[in-house]
Amino acid sequence: MLHFPQNFLWGAATSSYQVEGGNSNSDWWHWEKKNGLVNSGPACRQYELFAQDFELARSQNHNAHRLSLEWARLEPQEGEFSEQELKHYIEVIDALVSRGMEPVVTLHHFTNPLWLSDSGGWENPAAVKYFLRYCKFVVSALAGRVRFWITINEPLVYIYHSYILGVWPPQKKSVLSAMRAEGHLVAAHIKAYRLIHKLYNDLGLDKPNVSIAKNVQAFVACRDNFLDRLGTILRDYWYNIRIIDKLTRHNAIDFIGLNYYSRQLVEVKNWGIANLIMDTCSLNHHPLKKNSLGWDIYPEGLYNLLICFKKYNLPVIITENGICTDDDGLRWEYIYGHLKQLHQAIGNGVKVAGYLYWSLLDNFEWDKGFTPRFGLNEVNYDTYARTPRDSARKYAEVCKTGAI
Ligand code: GCO
């Protein structure tokens, strides 16, 4: 048996918009209606069914759970905060704590209040002060219950889809807009980090643990040549390292939240900067098993990235790792394979403090809709019944024993 450290956080992750349903004050909700491509609708109805879902997680021996709060519910109009929605989220967090699960709370997971989007979204410098005002409202109320905060989920994934690919709202394709929005998101995290620590200090509470959830990819040179190796090094720095470096320089990160899924083969087809940053392999000559979205299954990539992040000497929590697949045997193979790599990294000195599988439930996968199924627990979108998969039962045993 491979044993994990004592007090290791074992659980799963979700995000409010992907599971709650009915988020009609959100920019995503209006974007879906305008585009007609996907419809999150009632999602998994977790807004009403949260206690049932947390009971399911507890029954599967989870001792932690990552979720997000929907800013659009808490501040439906600019400057008007909803005490009713705050009361709802206090009940949600209490439902976790009362079941012995450590809440890991995300404040921004891709979605924005419609009023923020209408005022320029994250390109607007005022977004930073709006975000801080929202953080102060909700963190002050939850501080006594929550020890782990994720300010921004995957800033680069949000920027890339929303401002480069243009497949998420505000559906822009502008490098300038992307750079502006990224700068404001990173500034918002740094200021929110200081605010959250001040709030806890002023309340006489133990220091909180504050970070972002950083999506990382394992970049692998497609061919053993200079261009592909150069592209791999540049992309690794630009995508995986650059923002964490900045947050450590600003002393604005207590642990590293890592979201890891897959690798990207780098085949640079030309000398242009776009080629170095964007070209991917089209040769498919290193075939690996894939998830249902075509992402390579590459557990070694998690080990390599963890060894790379060891230099920061910070605790690491895997805030997302998961697979969309209709083959639950492959789901368990994916989980087991990544936990083995995690264990090996811990054995080589990486301070990993937790693993949160994405996701507790099948849920709304953004512009891919409900087709990709990541859940440990299947969701029937007609009856909203949850059915544990075999992988959930196997993962429950790991959560119980702390070993694989
Ligand atoms: C992300 C998001 C999740 C996704 C998950 C699967 O990492 O993109 O945090 O919202 O659903 O990663 O793509």
Residues whose N, C-alpha, C, O or C-beta is under 5 A from the ligand:
A	BS01	GCO	N259 E365
